Amino acid sequence: MPCPPSPDPLGWVTLRVLGPTDGARADGTPLALHGARHRALLGRLVAARGRALPVAELSAALWGEEAPPRAVGAIRTFVGDLRHALEPDRRPREPARVLTTVGDGYALLLPDDAVDSRRLERATDEAAGRAPREVERSLAAAIALWRGTPYPEAGDAPWAVEERARLTGLRDVAIERCATALLALGRPHEAVPTLRELVGRHPLRERASLLLARALDGSGQSAEALEVLGTARGELVAVGLDPSRELDDLQTSILRHERPREDSDAFSRATEASTRITDAHSRLRLESTVALLRTLAVSGGTGLAEARSQRSEIVDAVDRLGDPALAARIIGGFDVPSIWPRSDDEHASAAVAAAALRALDELDPDGTTARARLLAVVAVELRGSRTRTGRASADEAVRLARGLGNPELLCFALSAAVVQLCDRPGLSAERDRVATEIVDLARRHDLPTFHLHGLLVRMQSATAHGDLAEAASLASAVDTLADRHERPLARVFTLWNEAARAAARHDPSAETRYRAAAETLDGAGMPGVAEGLLALALVGVRADDAPLDDLHAGAYDPWLAPLRHARR
């Protein structure tokens, strides 16, 4: 299982085992590792992934069945040397935090990001289901970590042979997945070198040969592509295997100079067809538009602002139709959670909340699902208001959703409850409790938007509690998930959190980080977040007697007024 994140991420080291075993401190200083035995011992502990290894197992890993009489003493000496290399600033008698003693053995505790082999493994595993651009970016970086044979200092030790085979297999899969992404991005020539090397090592690996042939054909080298396929066919037949139908089809396609139809315009074709076929004011058009706006809201760029503007028009249109059931589906269908306790447009939010309340009044009493959705919408739209309606609506939405067995609806109701838990200080633990439930539900039921929402709330709560290591770990999880599901707006909040953590550490770069984070809000469609936030943040990084007259915090200005007055 993965190792726990460091309680002090800035103090940890990075280790490299995808080639000669070495490492470096956070500032780039190489670790003072001694001979091959030290490196082999360190490699064995890395391969254990945080599991404690008894001294006897470590002895067998280093010497096999020919351990010297004083092997145990030698291992303890090696451990002492490694501890000094890993934690040179550790005081005498202070417990080791990286290479720890567990019973009669030792465990190496490092976050996964600190070890190159784990970064390769994670990038390869997470490539499935991600957008081609993100797959190519993450896998290209992971493949570049490879410097040669892993764990060379361990020789032919069984554990090292097994790990080398596993890591080499991972790299091969990463090369294939990265090549697939490059083909999808229209950059086939970039995939050729690594695929050629892979096919050279594994001539019977048909998938690699197919990818290489596609890459060559896409690069204008059709003759060489056919040669690759012919060689692959011969290798397979020689060992009694039949080539796949895919190989036959690709060979025929290249010979006929056929190209696969691009599907990048499928979305445009579908929306154009919908526009032609459905009436502009039809119920079907209204409902399908809400689904589109829900996607648009999390797409980044100007998507959120566009979705908010068009949603207001849709709500006005359905409100005029006088169909409570349709109104409930349309208004409640925009189940996009909010991470900020201020509305981006108070007038528009109030109008949506009013329309939702009217629909609730007219809704059939048996419409429990629709009622829960509308109540959640009311709670979200009335966040930051001084009325009790928002909190009461959130509580009732959660109560109803729990009885319906609909995890997505429950996540939406819980997300509405979160933004209603911001009316006074001291509620971060309660928000974290609710967000933990959201994360659990979303993970089990594959709901990435709510999964991200829950992680972001938990990140904010951890920061509020001063648990910076947990906040950093959650921010990393957010970035990974956001990349996988193309949710760029999430990165805005992790950058702000990164700056807040720097400020909490009194890092001199905190103000620069805050200003860089503020730039990400330009054009992000979140004025409720952007207005005054930078000024409010900069108060915390300025000297206690520094003037504040140049800071204008918008809606937060009443909080600054007493401080501004006191520092004049």
Phi, psi and omega in degrees: 000154182298149178287155178291152178293155181292143174287347179218080189304331184289342185264358186272169181256171169241141181240147179235126178234358178275063189138194177308135183289123175205184181192176181210154173285173181299332180272006178095354180292126180298145176289141180276075178270141184270234188282189184297326180296317178300316182291322178295319178296316179298319179298319180297321179290324176298315182296336180285347176055046176090352178285138178288134179246125177298156180302322181298320179290323177294322178298315179296325180294327183272321188238356184066224181273002183248043180294139178291163182303326184255037183298318182298315179297321179296319180297318180296324176294316178300317180299317178300318178296317180295321179298319179295322179291320183283324182226071184295339182267003181292132181283156177304138179071356176285131182301141176290142180254340183260302178256096190260155174272130178227106183062233178261024181220200186218153176224142178257115185253105178221145175294154183301327181295344184273356184235125186297324181295324180286328176294321175297316181297315182294316180298322180291316181295322186277354182293330182297127175085359180267163179292146183307320182297318179289322178299312182298317183296312183288320182286325177299318178294321181292318180296326180293345178290340184288122181243353182154197181298126178293148175050049183295333182293341183274355178060227183261023178303136184307318182297322182289320178299316180295316180294321179299316180297318181295314183290323177296319176297320177298315180298320179298317178296320179298319179298316180295317181291323177294319178297319178301318178294318179297321177297318179294331181273000180075030180235056187297327183299332181288339182275343188299311186301312182290325178292323179297319178295320180294315179296325177298325179279330185229075182297341179268003181276092189298321182299319179296320179295320178298316180295318179297319179297318179296318181295318179294316179298317179292340178266009179084018181245061185296322181298317179291327177298317178295325178295319178299316180294321178295319178296317180298318179300315181297319180296318181293314181297324183298333180255013175086019180253144177270133175299152182285163175298327181297321179296316179300314182296319181294319179300315179296318181298318180292318179299326181269001181059037178273154176231140178295144179292131177288138180250012184294338181262011182301321181296314180299318180296321181294316181292323177296319179296319179297319180297321181289320192274322186260148178289146185301330183251015181288155178298322179299316180297318180299314182292320180291329178293321178298319178299320179293317180296326178299318177291318181300324185296334183251012188271352181086185182060226179267009185302317183294315179297319178297316181297319181295317180296312183289331178297319179301320179294319180296317180296318177300317182295315183288331179296327181282342183286337179070031179245097185301320181294316178294318179301320179297318180291319183289309183292318181281348181286343179272069186267059179264118183289156177248143180256352187239137185278016175236141179284150176280337180210096186299322181295313180295320179297318179296322180293318178295317179298319179296318178296321179294320179293323177295318179297323178297319181296328185262356186284146174302133181303336180279354183279066186296316181297312179298321180297317180298318179296314181296319178297320178296320177299315178303315182297318180293314184290335180263014177299141180081357179275168182263007180274160177271353184298319182298312181294317179296321179295319179297314181299317181290323178298317179296317181299313180294317183296326180296332182270000186258347180067027180248101186297325180293318178294320179295320177300317180296316179297318179294323178294327175293322178296324181300312184287348174269000178257041181231018187277352177203159178294159174092010183255010184295325179294323178292319177297321179296322179297314180294318181295326177299320177294321178299314181299316181297313179298313184294323179293317183289332186246016174055062180239081190299324180298315179286328176300313178298317180301312180298318179296320179295317178296318179296322176299314179297318181294319179298321178294318179299328180275357181081010179270080187291327179295317178294320178298318179296319179296317179293322177298319177297319178296321178298312182299318180297313181292321180295320177297318183296322186252013176055060177240075188297334182295335180299325182297330177304314184285327178288329176293318176297320180293323177300318178294320179296321178294322177297319178296320180295332178271002184060035178288128181300340182277001187301314182296319177299319179295318179299317181294323177294320178295322180298327180296331180290344179276347178296119179076007182279352178077025180233064180299331178297331176276314190290320188297113175083353186292318181298316179300316180298319181292321184293337176303322184286347181249000178270157179300154186299335181253009182288140178293154183238012186296338181274356183261126180238110191259015175056235182296340180270000185301324177302332178289328183275338188306312180298319179294317180299318180294319183292334185265003178281000000 
